[in-house]
Each structure stands twice: as C-alpha cells, then as structure tokens.
Amino acid sequence: MVSLRSARARSMGPAARIRWGRLVRAECLAPGRWTWTLQTGDQTFTWEVAEEDLAGQTWHLGDWWLVALEPLPGVPVAERLTPTQTWSSDHAWAQASAWAAGAHRWTVLRQIRQFFYDRDYTEVDTPLLVASPGMEPYLDPFETEFVQGARRVRAYLPYSPEYGMKKLLTLGFSRIFQIAHAFRNGELSRWHEPEFLLLEWYRALADYRDIMTEVEALLVYLTRHQACRLPWRDGVLDLTPPWPRAPFAEVIRQFTGIDIRAYPGDVESLRRAVEASGLGPMPAGLDWNNAVLWLFITYVEPHLGRDRPVFVIDYPASMAALARVREADGVAERFELYVGGLELANGFTELTDPDEQARRFEQEREERIRRGVPPVAVDEAFLEALRLGMPPAGGVALGVDRLVALLMNAPDVAATLPFPFARRLALEDS
C-alpha cells in the first residue's frame, strides 16, 4: 500500500489523491520498500512505495510515474508513464512532456535574465495593447477594440516590443532588454506560433557589430556547461565564437552562382539569370525584393548554420526595415542569425532619422494597400520620439521559442510549450 509521507500534499485536499511527476530520488527503507520523491513543476512529493505496489514494473530515476494515494477505481496504485502519455483524457495538457518543456523553458528564461543583469541591462516592459502593431507589409495583426460606453477605439497586439523600447531609449535608458509576448496572425507551422516569446535588447552608442558579439556571448553563456557543443538533430553544433559573418549578396552568390548586385532593382534581368542558371522557375508577379528573398529562402537558407552559427549581414538598402543604411556602400547594417538551419535573430544598427523612418513607413503602408490588405496606423508617438532624439543604438530581436527548441533538441517549437496554440484551441490537425 502506498502511504503519503508529505504533509504538504495532504493539505491539498481531494486533488492530492493522485500525484504524477518525475522520480528524482529513491531511498531504500527495507528490502522491497522505498521512499520515493516525485517532482511536478516546482513541487516535490514523497511516498513510501512497496514492491507489490509496482505490480512487477521496473523503475529508474528520471522515470515518470502516476501514484494513487488511496484506492481509486480504474487507477493503478503506481503506473509508469511515457514522456507523452496522459493519465486523463480530460486534460490533454497534463503530460510528462509538458512538465519537461516548462521546466527547461523557464530555466532558460532565468539564465537569459541573469546574463543581462550581469551586464548592467535594465529589464523593461511595454504595452500589449497598442495603436500600431508595426508597419511590416507581409505581417497580419490581431485586432481588437476598446469599448467604453459609446466610445470605441481600435487597438492591436504588437508584432514586437520594438517601438515601445525605442521610445524608452529616448528617455535616457541606455541598456534595456525585454522578454515579451508577440503576436502575428495566420502564422502556425512547425517553427511558428501566432503567440510567441521575443527577447529584444537595445544598447545606446552601439552598432550591429557590437550586438552580434553580445548574441554570441549569450549563446555561449547558455551552453557553457556543454563546452559550447549543442546536440541538434543527428549531429552536434559547434558554438565556439567568433561565428562567420557572411554578406547577404555573397552568400546568395555562394549557393546559387548569381550576383544580385548585377541586377539592382531589375527583376526581369534577375529572372533571366535565375532561369539561365537552371534554378526556378521563379514565381510570377514578384517585385525585386521578393524575388531576391525567394532566391534566398529557397536555395540558401536551408544550408545556413548547419555545423556552426552564421550571421548573414549587410542586406540591400531596400530590405533595411528599421536599420541604418551605410552611405559608403549603400547596404543596410542589418544581420540575421542562423543556427542549425533556423533563423534565430534579426538585428540592426538602428535608424534614428525621423524623416527617413516616416518615408519607409509610407512605403510599407502603400505596399499593404497594393496587396489588398488593410493598412494600419502609423505610430506617431514613435516618430515623435525619434524627433526628440534617439541616441545611436544597436538592437536585436531573438526568438525565444526557437532558442529553447535548439537547446532541447526539440522537433518543433510546440514541443517547448506547456500550452501550444493548436492544443489550446483544439487545432490538433494544424
């Protein structure tokens, strides 16, 4: 008979009749009798277990077990669980894998925070109900409405905390970071969730080279106990810095033989070059930017960072987003980090010119209209902050869910989440 030894569990009432968790400690009391300690979340519970309770099942530390504290119909006294097995069909999320994902995920978040605290960064938070979610023409927002009597105001969930954090830079905060929920409608796939975690940080008087160095330092810090070696899929990633910096145009030329710099803005000449190289066919109706992105995503991206991380840097000026364009060679001081074939981070030397930023916003607004999707309002307060004077700065957005998936060697981002979107909304076939 299993007897509860934990007063803490006894105090929990009917819910304490069943406990499940990971076996983290076992002490032998006598032949055939042990004291077991199971861990669930951040709680531990201890029982005396007799050999007859196990009904011949073998056990090892690290196994997952369900234990009935008193006889219950249809519930074994002690039953070993597989990592994906549920003990209640009414609670599909109550799986051993959900606990493991949560434990690993929140450990990583704690380590991320410590990394930035050690570097004198201030943790900040910014609103999740905003007047403008962002101006990116190929992203779709979640929209809601504030209602107060007859008053109705449109609001959005943000694509990222970028605008709010840059406003804080203008207030004099020079080193800031945030782990924020971000939202993008219509994105649900192996490596995308419509609600996801972004780590963003900004540093005044820095540029994209400084931020790349900090990104390297963060991943080294998170894997320091593994000698910067990270099991990934069927191999091992070497995270030893420094990582290669590969210019965008050069990396396309390396994998396709096409130098996009020979066809600036000329999509038809680029199309002919693609066809002459035996690549394609290129989808019809693409402008130059999207034709280049198609070439990059199709023929380059799958090969990046396979053995060790790589920064793709110096994008065409037309792909600058919110990055500064370097006058000397006309490229955007922007980088994207690829690790194990995954895009993990996107960073800039930040644009601080309010007039240039307003011009880019208008271009993005026109592109949304051209695509037939509703335009969104410009964040005028952000432009006003730039006019007041944002200091020169570097910044980056890093996908936390993908980072945790890399650290766990997980098959997708959903495996890192205790409550993935498809399960929350009963979209298991998505």
C-alpha atoms as one frame of an Amber mdcrd trajectory, in Angstrom:
protein
   0.000   0.000   0.000   1.314   3.464  -0.884   1.317   5.778   2.104   1.703
   9.543   1.767   4.548  10.970   3.783   4.194  14.614   2.709   2.087  16.894
   4.904   2.258  19.440   2.097   0.358  17.117  -0.262  -2.113  16.118   2.471
  -3.096  19.741   2.854  -4.126  19.976  -0.790  -7.417  18.130  -0.285  -9.040
  15.892  -2.929  -6.547  16.901  -5.607  -3.842  15.144  -3.577  -5.471  11.725
  -4.102  -3.411  11.349  -7.290   0.058  12.645  -7.950   2.226  12.305 -11.029
   5.714  13.501 -11.760   9.319  12.642 -12.377  11.091  10.295  -9.980  14.021
  12.362  -8.692  15.016  10.466  -5.520  14.583   6.953  -4.087  15.824   5.744
  -0.679  15.654   2.117   0.392  13.877   1.629   3.751  13.980  -2.157   3.769
  14.066  -4.947   1.196  11.187  -4.259  -1.187  10.314  -0.866   0.329  11.455
   2.603  -0.738  10.797   6.253  -0.140  10.124   7.907  -3.485  10.243  11.639
  -4.274   8.382  12.817  -7.356   8.728  16.304  -8.793   5.891  18.121 -10.578
   6.570  21.684 -11.630   8.409  23.271  -8.703   6.817  20.965  -6.104   8.091
  17.677  -4.705   6.071  14.922  -3.007   7.325  11.919  -1.074   5.740   8.465
  -0.646   6.601   5.079   0.796   6.356   2.541  -2.014   6.260  -1.228  -1.584
   7.319  -3.728  -4.243   3.772  -5.090  -4.522   2.512  -1.607  -5.441   4.632
  -1.691  -8.595   2.996  -4.881  -9.930   6.249  -6.059 -11.481   7.084  -2.758
 -13.178  10.761  -1.844 -13.206  11.800   1.673 -12.246  14.716   4.055 -12.660
  15.445   7.592 -11.553  14.113  10.001 -14.150  11.031   7.871 -14.939   7.603
   9.465 -14.890   5.019   7.914 -12.560   1.416   8.287 -11.571   0.718   7.306
  -7.958  -2.675   6.888  -6.287  -2.547   7.903  -2.639  -5.677   5.902  -1.906
  -7.504   3.262  -3.980  -9.370   4.810  -6.921 -11.491   2.951  -9.479  -9.525
   2.274 -12.645  -6.322   3.844 -11.331  -3.319   1.606 -10.592  -1.539   2.192
  -7.300   1.608   3.062  -9.252   1.862   3.313 -13.036   4.824   4.337 -15.128
   4.098   6.998 -17.772   5.782   7.504 -21.110   7.012  11.055 -21.817   3.943
  11.779 -23.977   1.335   9.718 -22.131  -1.582  11.435 -20.451  -3.312   9.997
 -17.416  -6.560  11.859 -18.022  -8.252  12.297 -21.395  -9.984  15.367 -19.948
  -6.661  17.153 -19.524  -4.656  16.713 -22.715  -2.047  19.190 -21.498  -1.309
  17.190 -18.333   1.553  15.226 -19.839   5.029  14.492 -18.627   6.338  16.245
 -21.749   4.503  19.441 -20.781   6.271  19.487 -17.408   9.645  18.816 -19.011
   9.104  21.577 -21.576   8.062  24.063 -18.919  10.949  23.209 -16.599  13.537
  23.613 -19.350  11.911  26.722 -20.805  11.741  28.634 -17.535  15.293  27.648
 -16.630  16.428  29.189 -19.927  14.429  32.363 -19.217  16.063  32.673 -15.800
  19.513  32.263 -17.356  18.750  34.846 -20.048  17.751  37.368 -17.398  20.891
  36.678 -15.391  23.042  37.200 -18.499  21.643  40.701 -18.945  21.629  41.571
 -15.244  25.339  40.722 -15.160  25.885  43.221 -17.989  24.057  46.061 -16.285
  20.972  45.930 -18.512  17.598  47.104 -17.211  14.634  44.778 -17.758  11.644
  46.739 -19.082   8.091  46.040 -20.164   5.982  47.742 -22.813   2.232  47.616
 -23.606   0.487  44.719 -25.335  -2.461  46.849 -26.452  -1.099  49.377 -28.935
  -2.291  51.844 -31.551   0.000  50.345 -34.204   1.241  46.732 -34.240   4.061
  47.533 -36.677   4.154  48.526 -40.321   5.578  45.344 -41.890   3.545  44.810
 -45.083   3.682  40.996 -45.006   2.540  40.521 -41.407  -1.087  40.439 -40.300
  -2.076  41.703 -36.842  -4.524  40.614 -34.198  -7.046  43.416 -33.893  -9.368
  44.227 -31.010 -11.445  47.143 -29.784 -11.594  49.146 -26.586 -15.234  49.882
 -25.700 -16.335  52.374 -23.042 -19.934  53.362 -23.440 -20.282  54.941 -26.869
 -16.527  55.266 -27.216 -14.790  52.703 -29.442 -11.073  52.679 -30.137  -9.255
  50.201 -32.365  -6.230  48.501 -30.812  -3.768  45.793 -31.809  -1.483  43.185
 -30.297   2.097  44.054 -31.307   4.369  42.151 -33.670   7.211  43.024 -31.294
   8.009  45.476 -28.475  10.380  47.441 -30.739   8.563  50.784 -30.921   7.992
  50.950 -27.175  11.569  50.046 -26.337  12.987  52.668 -28.692  10.789  55.276
 -27.020  12.487  54.270 -23.771  15.892  54.862 -25.372  14.846  58.473 -25.978
  14.063  58.784 -22.246  17.664  58.029 -21.385  17.649  54.263 -20.752  20.869
  53.141 -22.427  20.835  49.337 -21.937  17.418  47.677 -21.932  16.047  44.197
 -22.556  12.644  42.569 -22.522  11.199  39.077 -22.863   7.853  39.895 -24.434
   4.843  38.109 -25.861   4.467  38.979 -29.540   1.615  38.214 -31.938   1.328
  37.534 -35.668  -1.968  36.417 -37.112  -2.081  33.486 -39.510   1.332  32.071
 -38.566   1.088  28.471 -37.366   3.627  25.909 -38.511   6.462  23.769 -37.256
   8.552  26.826 -36.344   5.841  29.466 -35.924   3.232  30.159 -33.264   0.770
  33.061 -33.560   1.686  33.987 -29.976   5.362  33.646 -29.175   8.147  34.982
 -26.974  10.652  37.521 -28.253  13.824  38.547 -26.479  14.692  42.088 -27.556
  17.522  44.255 -26.342  18.872  47.672 -27.270  22.134  49.338 -26.381  22.874
  53.008 -26.884  26.122  54.023 -28.580  26.448  50.538 -30.100  26.079  49.223
 -33.649  25.157  45.910 -35.221  28.705  44.576 -34.799  28.514  45.116 -31.032
  25.114  43.409 -30.886  26.354  40.396 -32.857  29.134  39.981 -30.310  26.553
  40.040 -27.496  24.402  37.474 -29.292  27.434  35.186 -29.464  28.113  35.759
 -25.780  24.509  34.914 -24.844  24.513  31.552 -26.611  27.949  30.721 -25.235
  26.626  31.546 -21.754  23.601  29.270 -22.219  25.766  26.352 -23.378  28.801
  26.986 -21.169  28.319  23.704 -19.276  28.364  21.812 -22.590  31.665  23.305
 -23.800  29.690  25.245 -26.450  28.618  21.985 -28.075  24.915  21.594 -28.764
  23.301  18.310 -29.865  20.984  19.124 -32.742  19.055  16.592 -34.790  21.571
  13.882 -35.711  24.712  15.931 -35.138  26.393  18.464 -32.873  26.573  22.226
 -33.393  29.829  23.988 -32.532  29.006  27.352 -30.931  32.611  28.387 -30.300
  32.944  32.081 -31.207  33.598  34.037 -33.293  30.990  32.948 -35.823  31.262
  33.705 -39.530  29.831  36.999 -40.849  28.596  36.423 -44.411  27.329  39.366
 -46.512  23.837  38.760 -47.888  24.778  39.149 -51.563  27.865  36.964 -51.150
  26.017  34.110 -49.504  23.458  34.090 -52.329  26.273  34.029 -54.883  27.968
  31.185 -52.980  24.937  28.889 -53.131  23.370  29.925 -56.462  26.145  31.446
 -58.550  24.027  34.598 -59.024  25.325  38.018 -58.004  22.200  40.030 -57.216
  24.291  43.216 -57.212  24.481  42.929 -61.003  20.704  43.433 -61.259  19.850
  46.285 -58.855  16.082  46.742 -58.916  15.769  44.876 -62.253  13.536  41.905
 -61.548  13.253  40.749 -65.165  17.024  40.573 -65.651  17.265  38.720 -62.350
  14.575  36.299 -63.526  16.514  35.573 -66.724  19.691  34.993 -64.708  17.851
  32.539 -62.461  16.491  30.629 -65.458  19.893  30.605 -67.169  21.395  29.068
 -64.020  18.915  26.195 -64.108  17.131  27.397 -60.987  13.470  28.163 -60.617
  11.031  28.699 -62.082  10.701  31.944 -60.157   7.086  32.640 -59.145   5.342
  35.242 -61.277   4.425  38.698 -60.013   7.334  39.205 -57.633   8.999  42.583
 -57.246  12.786  42.731 -56.928  12.851  42.442 -53.124  10.562  39.434 -53.055
  12.379  37.789 -55.964  15.661  38.062 -54.052  14.003  36.764 -50.873  12.556
  33.829 -52.828  16.055  33.020 -54.100  17.487  33.278 -50.598  14.767  31.265
 -48.825  14.659  28.549 -51.487  18.330  27.953 -52.216  20.337  29.477 -49.368
  18.500  29.431 -46.047  18.232  25.613 -45.705  22.043  25.353 -45.731  22.875
  28.062 -43.211  24.295  27.309 -39.783  24.258  23.548 -40.235  27.516  22.920
 -38.372  28.021  26.243 -36.608  26.088  29.504 -36.412  26.459  32.140 -39.098
  25.476  35.799 -39.244  24.122  36.944 -42.602  24.926  40.666 -42.730  24.689
  43.791 -44.908  21.322  43.481 -46.623  20.304  45.555 -49.683  19.108  49.026
 -48.725  15.601  48.146 -49.948  15.468  45.466 -47.217  16.664  47.769 -44.454
  13.423  47.628 -42.403  14.322  49.783 -39.358  18.086  49.586 -39.935  20.514
  52.346 -40.827  21.828  52.346 -44.410  25.591  52.796 -44.687  26.390  55.616
 -47.087  29.762  54.240 -48.194  28.370  51.160 -49.974  24.587  51.577 -49.731
  23.871  48.444 -47.691  21.750  48.162 -44.573  23.571  47.480 -41.304  21.340
  44.538 -40.570  22.036  40.936 -39.611  20.153  37.700 -39.249  21.490  34.798
 -37.220  21.091  31.224 -38.463  21.725  28.260 -36.179  21.102  24.693 -37.247
  19.172  25.839 -40.307  16.856  28.069 -38.253  16.621  31.832 -38.394  17.052
  32.781 -34.747  17.589  36.561 -34.577  17.254  39.771 -36.583  19.291  42.816
 -35.574  20.209  46.311 -36.746  22.225  49.383 -36.288  19.066  51.318 -35.557
  17.709  54.028 -37.826  17.422  57.302 -35.908  16.419  59.705 -38.719  12.710
  60.540 -38.204  12.164  61.748 -41.785  13.676  58.631 -43.311  11.657  56.481
 -40.912   8.426  58.269 -41.897   9.273  57.729 -45.572   9.771  53.990 -45.023
   6.510  53.756 -43.077   4.683  55.340 -46.006   6.272  52.863 -48.422   5.151
  49.960 -46.231   1.660  51.406 -45.964   1.444  51.664 -49.759   2.640  48.067
 -50.094  -0.147  46.857 -47.807  -2.681  48.717 -49.932  -1.165  47.246 -53.103
  -1.560  43.737 -51.628  -5.184  44.444 -50.804  -4.782  44.159 -47.027  -5.964
  46.851 -44.605  -3.332  49.471 -43.777  -2.545  50.101 -40.131  -1.993  53.413
 -38.402   1.498  54.815 -38.078   2.777  55.051 -34.515   3.117  58.821 -34.493
   4.437  58.769 -30.929   7.365  56.665 -32.148   8.178  59.205 -34.872   7.899
  61.991 -32.295  10.358  60.122 -30.073  12.818  59.985 -32.974  12.380  63.746
 -33.481  13.143  64.335 -29.815  16.379  62.458 -30.347  17.013  58.735 -30.045
  20.713  58.047 -29.436  22.695  55.930 -31.889  21.990  52.335 -30.897  22.099
  48.710 -31.862  19.319  46.244 -31.206  18.109  42.732 -31.906  15.022  40.528
 -31.658  15.657  36.856 -30.864  13.012  34.130 -30.963  12.927  32.539 -27.514
  10.763  29.574 -28.527  13.188  28.616 -31.301  16.125  29.154 -28.945  14.609
  26.777 -26.383  13.900  24.259 -29.161  17.577  24.372 -30.125  18.712  23.929
 -26.540  16.285  21.000 -26.064  16.933  19.466 -29.498  13.162  19.627 -29.916
  11.406  18.716 -33.197   9.396  21.968 -33.281   8.503  24.981 -31.151   5.261
  23.408 -29.924   7.342  20.804 -28.068   8.852  23.600 -25.956   5.476  24.988
 -24.846   3.304  23.724 -21.999   0.288  25.174 -23.841   0.900  25.328 -27.612
  -1.644  27.279 -29.622  -3.068  24.321 -31.564  -3.785  22.406 -28.354  -5.310
  25.430 -26.615  -7.745  25.960 -29.472  -8.286  22.253 -30.282  -6.498  22.612
 -33.630  -4.555  19.391 -33.321  -4.581  18.825 -37.105  -2.945  22.207 -37.803
